[in-house]
Amino acid sequence: MQNRSVKHSTFLKGGIDGLSTPSLIVFTTMVGFGALAKTTDLGISVAILSTLFIWGLPGQISMVEALAIGAPFSVLAISVAMANMRFLPMAISMIPLFRNDVLGWRWRYVLVHFMSVNTWVGIQHQAVHLDPEYRSYYYIGFSLVCMTGGVLGTIIGFHITDLLPFSLTAALVFLNPVYFVLVFLDAQGRALKYSVLAGCILGPLMHVILPDWGLPIVGILAGSIGFSADRILGKMYG
């Protein structure tokens, strides 16, 4: 009985925490995606399913672009997979958090689908404060609230496209990366801060030089610079 109470309270805590900034950011950015889906003649059902099953804005935008140019399904699938590949290191970093959680470990391949940058940040911040046996309940509550916000944002954005300027609704898409930058800048590790700074400098330059490959190249370079700078400065100043 006590275990059930702990599970319930941990699940509710995750849901309540998810109702704050994370779900709001997801909601507003998915309003932008819903508007984009409408302007490219993507059906509302396809837009909702893409939010539920792709669950990653870059991957969803890749899907919309591939459909718009009539690309074959194989190209669409590869582009979505490549866009969502950034979740791989996040998923690996979460594995130790659920080793002592029976539900989380047993259903890890299902639960990982609900992961986004928002939910990853949420569980990383709260894991040390949670009983290792019940972390998955917090994660599920947090993730369900965020995903619900994403679906609602997609639906609302799809239907208000004609009421608001497209430039306004499309701009909402950029709230998510801005939020991620602020989250990483708030992180304790110096390497993350250095990586973000390097990315801000290299990103615009590389986009001009190699617009098709600039993003992955900048990701590798900025991460390497951040890691190296942290190691070098750590040895110099401790």
C-alpha positions in Angstrom: 0.0 0.0 0.0 2.8 2.4 0.8 4.6 1.6 -2.4 1.4 2.4 -4.3 1.2 5.7 -2.5 4.8 6.6 -3.3 4.3 5.7 -7.0 1.2 7.8 -7.2 2.8 10.8 -5.5 5.9 10.6 -7.7 3.8 10.4 -10.8 1.8 13.4 -9.7 5.0 15.3 -9.0 6.3 14.6 -12.5 3.0 15.8 -14.0 3.0 19.0 -11.9 6.6 19.8 -12.7 5.8 19.2 -16.4 3.0 21.8 -16.3 5.4 24.6 -15.8 7.9 25.9 -18.4 8.6 22.6 -20.2 5.1 21.9 -21.4 4.5 25.6 -22.1 7.6 25.7 -24.4 6.5 22.4 -26.1 2.9 23.8 -26.5 4.0 27.1 -28.1 6.6 25.5 -30.5 4.1 22.9 -31.6 1.6 25.7 -32.3 4.2 26.9 -34.9 4.5 23.3 -36.3 0.7 23.0 -36.6 0.7 26.3 -38.6 3.5 25.0 -40.8 1.6 21.7 -41.3 -1.5 23.6 -42.4 0.3 25.9 -44.9 2.0 22.8 -46.5 -1.4 21.1 -46.9 -0.5 18.4 -44.4 -3.7 16.9 -42.9 -4.5 17.4 -39.2 -4.4 13.7 -38.5 -0.9 13.3 -40.0 0.3 16.4 -38.1 -1.0 14.9 -34.8 0.5 11.5 -35.5 3.8 13.0 -36.3 3.8 14.7 -32.9 3.0 11.5 -31.2 5.3 9.2 -33.1 8.2 11.3 -34.3 8.1 13.5 -31.1 11.0 15.8 -32.2 10.5 19.1 -33.9 13.5 18.9 -36.3 12.3 15.4 -37.4 8.8 16.6 -37.9 10.0 19.6 -40.0 12.1 17.2 -42.0 9.0 15.1 -42.6 7.0 18.1 -43.8 9.8 19.2 -46.2 10.2 15.7 -47.6 6.4 15.4 -48.2 6.3 18.9 -49.8 8.8 17.9 -52.5 7.3 14.5 -53.0 10.3 12.6 -51.7 10.0 8.7 -51.5 9.2 7.2 -48.1 12.7 5.8 -47.7 14.2 9.4 -48.0 11.6 10.7 -45.6 12.4 7.9 -43.0 16.1 8.5 -43.3 15.8 12.3 -42.9 13.6 11.9 -39.8 15.9 9.4 -38.3 19.0 11.6 -38.9 17.2 14.6 -37.4 16.3 12.6 -34.2 19.7 10.9 -33.9 20.6 13.6 -31.4 18.5 11.7 -28.9 20.9 8.8 -28.9 23.5 10.2 -26.5 20.7 11.5 -24.3 19.1 8.0 -24.1 22.4 6.4 -23.3 23.0 8.9 -20.5 19.6 8.0 -19.0 20.3 4.3 -18.7 22.0 4.5 -15.3 19.0 6.4 -13.8 16.7 3.5 -14.3 18.8 0.4 -13.5 17.3 0.1 -10.0 13.8 0.9 -11.2 11.9 -2.3 -12.2 9.3 -0.6 -14.3 11.7 1.8 -15.9 14.2 -1.0 -16.8 11.6 -3.4 -18.0 9.9 -0.9 -20.2 13.0 1.2 -21.2 12.5 0.7 -24.9 8.9 2.1 -24.7 9.7 4.9 -22.2 12.6 6.2 -24.3 10.1 7.1 -27.0 8.6 9.8 -24.7 12.0 11.4 -24.3 12.6 14.9 -25.6 15.1 17.5 -24.6 12.6 18.9 -22.1 11.9 15.5 -20.4 15.6 14.6 -20.5 16.5 17.9 -18.7 13.6 17.3 -16.2 14.6 13.8 -15.1 18.3 14.7 -15.0 17.6 17.6 -12.6 15.2 15.6 -10.4 16.9 12.2 -10.4 19.1 12.9 -7.4 16.0 13.9 -5.4 14.0 10.8 -6.3 14.0 7.3 -5.0 15.8 5.2 -7.6 13.0 2.6 -7.5 10.4 5.1 -8.6 12.1 7.5 -11.1 10.2 6.1 -14.0 6.9 7.2 -12.4 8.1 10.8 -12.3 9.4 10.5 -15.9 6.1 9.1 -17.1 4.1 11.9 -15.5 6.4 14.6 -16.7 6.5 13.2 -20.3 2.8 12.6 -20.6 2.1 16.2 -19.7 4.7 17.5 -22.2 3.4 15.3 -25.0 -0.2 16.3 -24.3 0.9 19.9 -24.5 2.6 19.1 -27.8 -0.6 17.5 -29.3 -2.8 20.4 -28.1 -0.3 22.9 -29.6 -0.3 21.1 -32.9 -4.1 21.1 -33.1 -4.5 24.8 -32.1 -1.7 25.9 -34.4 -3.3 24.0 -37.3 -6.6 25.8 -36.7 -5.5 29.4 -36.0 -3.2 29.7 -39.0 -5.8 31.8 -40.8 -6.3 34.1 -37.8 -2.7 35.1 -37.2 0.1 36.1 -39.5 2.2 33.1 -40.6 5.4 34.9 -39.6 4.2 35.1 -36.0 3.1 31.4 -35.7 6.2 30.2 -37.6 8.4 32.2 -35.2 7.1 30.1 -32.3 9.1 27.2 -33.7 12.3 28.9 -32.6 11.3 29.2 -28.9 12.4 25.6 -28.4 16.0 26.0 -29.4 16.2 29.3 -27.4 14.9 27.5 -24.4 17.5 24.7 -24.9 20.3 27.2 -25.1 19.2 28.8 -21.8 18.9 25.4 -20.2 22.4 24.4 -21.2 23.8 27.8 -20.1 22.3 27.2 -16.7 24.0 23.8 -16.4 26.8 23.3 -14.0 29.3 21.8 -16.4 31.7 24.4 -18.0 32.0 22.2 -21.1 28.3 22.8 -21.9 28.7 26.6 -21.6 31.8 26.6 -23.8 30.1 24.4 -26.4 27.0 26.7 -26.6 29.3 29.8 -27.0 31.3 28.0 -29.7 28.1 27.0 -31.5 26.8 30.6 -31.4 30.0 31.8 -33.1 30.4 29.0 -35.6 26.8 28.4 -36.5 26.1 31.5 -38.6 29.5 31.2 -40.3 29.1 27.5 -41.2 25.6 28.1 -42.4 26.9 30.5 -45.0 29.8 28.2 -46.0 28.0 24.8 -46.0 24.3 25.4 -45.5 23.4 21.7 -46.1 26.0 20.3 -43.6 26.6 23.2 -41.4 24.4 22.0 -38.4 26.0 18.6 -37.9 29.5 20.0 -38.5 28.9 22.8 -36.0 27.6 20.3 -33.5 30.7 18.2 -33.7 33.1 21.2 -33.7 31.3 23.0 -30.9 31.1 20.0 -28.7 34.8 19.2 -29.3 35.8 22.7 -28.5 33.8 22.8 -25.4 35.2 19.5 -24.1 38.8 20.5 -25.0 38.5 24.0 -23.5 37.1 22.5 -20.3 40.0 20.0 -20.0 42.6 22.7 -20.8 41.3 25.4 -18.5 40.6 22.8 -15.8 44.3 21.8 -15.7 45.4 25.5 -15.8 43.0 26.9 -13.1 41.5 23.8 -11.5 
